[in-house]
Amino acid sequence: MFDKILIANRGEIALRVLRACKELGVATVAVHSTADEDAMHVRLADESVCIGPPPAKDSYLNIPAILTACEITGADAVHPGYGFLSENARFAEILAEHNVHFIGPRPEHIRLMGDKIAAKRAAKKLGLPTVPGSDDAVGGDEEAGRLAGEIGFPVMVKAAAGGGGRGMKVVRAATELRPALATARAEAKAAFGDDTVYLEKYFERPRHIEIQVLGDGNGSAIHLGERDCSLQRRHQKVWEEGPSPALNTAMRDKIGERVAAAMREIKYLGVGTVEFLYDDGGFHFIEMNTRIQVEHPVTEMITDIDLVLEQIRVAAGNELPLQQDSVKFHGHAIECRVNAENAVSFRPSPGKIVHYHPPGGLGVRVDSAVYHGYAIPPYYDSLVGKLIVHGKTRAECLMRLKRALDEFVVDGIETTLPLFRALVQEKDIIDGDYHIHWLEEFLTRGAVEP
């Protein structure tokens, strides 16, 4: 096991990693910007190091500063959390060059899955079903037109290095293709420094299903079921649940084993999530995230497996302690991402929290790093916390969620809590009958009052 882990992140995920480290008896180092000197993970860590001013590029993305913090404190491993440097293959390589372990996959797997075209090609080779589309980057507009005709409209133009909805455009007719390509390329270049794009079939009402995996890097890998992440706004997940209301046990076992087999074949190390669009009974691979996910507590609640703790153990060279038949699913869990945003316009609302009261009780979990008097800084992601509830059935889970939302108090800033209080009243949500475009259609109806 590692002697000391530096947590190269902030907010609730930094606190989540710190808790796992403490349960393993591993010393912790918190790094922080000047804006986060009063953060909870900084207060609770064994040591802390300021690595720069508020802008992320000067602090949480500052590799030399993080490396220096490792040297100063003697940290022998770095946990990157999610976001920031968590899927930066070069960061992992630099740490290895300085004899510091990266708690995550091998650089070659991060690099492979970070390129959407290469990832899709690899998924096909590994026997995973993929979205119909171009196998390689799209060249000129003429080639794009030919490919779009073969795929069939509507199609999606996607950035190869993309994420978060940037560099993505829906094209419903041939006349829309040329301007969509130009816009997607410009957005991709600005956001990722790479204007490579490709084409995929666009599904009108699919669900977004992701399979959680865990591997030890030596050829052992298991899946831990699925999460349904279909409730999204501008390709950003808002509500996640597991198991999916759309799948049954046979479907879950079949796609889960196909994914686990693929991970065994490439000798994947650590946690990861393989994401699919699910449409008309078929799964279609879209990407893999080679890190811990924001929504990982959903899986933890229905499996009783600490994903962060297991992630650290396998990164330290331990064999996978779990076999597939030892993974038991029980009940239902739902996570709501509570952000410091207006619940209608989603305009960011940084500021000081003057009253804070998280809900509690059986089956209720709140992952958050905020507290009474804490000031949400304007420089980073607006996540206040994650409300996760568990019940023996989905119906019980929804009732518990409704109760927990009514208890949740965050005053002084605007939050998205009113959105979730509206969602739990909706028949489609209660019935589990929704898709990846449902939430945006719901929001256009003006059904949420902030």
Secondary structure, DSSP 4 states (H G I P E B T S, - for coil): --SEEEE---HHHHHHHHHHHHHHT-EEEEEEEGGGTT-HHHHHSSEEEEEESSSGGGTTT-HHHHHHHHHHHT--EEE--SSTTTT-HHHHHHHHHTT-EESSS-HHHHHHHHSHHHHHHHHHHTT--B-SB-SS---SHHHHHHHHHHH-SSEEEEEEEEETTEEEEEE-SGGGHHHHHHHHHHHHHHHHS---EEEEEPPSS-EEEEEEEEEESSS-EEEEEEEEEEEEETTEEEEEEES-TT--HHHHHHHHHHHHHHHHHHT-EEEEEEEEEEETTEEEEEEEE-S--TTHHHHHHHH---HHHHHHHHHTTPPP---GGG----SEEEEEEEESB-TTT--B--EE-SEEE---STTEEEEE---TT-EE-TTS--EEEEEEEEESSHHHHHHHHHHHHHH-EEESS--SHHHHHHHTT-HHHHHT---TTHHHHHHHTT----
